[in-house]
Amino acid sequence: MKNKEGYQDPTSGQAIANASKVPKYIKDIFRALNMVAGIHGMEITEMRDIKTGRVYRR
């Protein structure tokens, strides 16, 4: 990622990459729910954290 002057800015690039990562515990929840849903021909593609309002997509 580059800053407004056009120079590379690895700090902000890494911060944006980290913010967009899905936490491991959320991935584990998706995996478990999809195992159960898959038995019935369904798939879980999105979850929302009630406390924070953040939406996680698979």
Secondary structure as UniProt FT lines:
FT   TURN            4..5
FT   HELIX           10..19
FT   HELIX           24..39
FT   TURN            40..41
FT   STRAND          46..48
FT   TURN            50..52
FT   STRAND          55..57
//
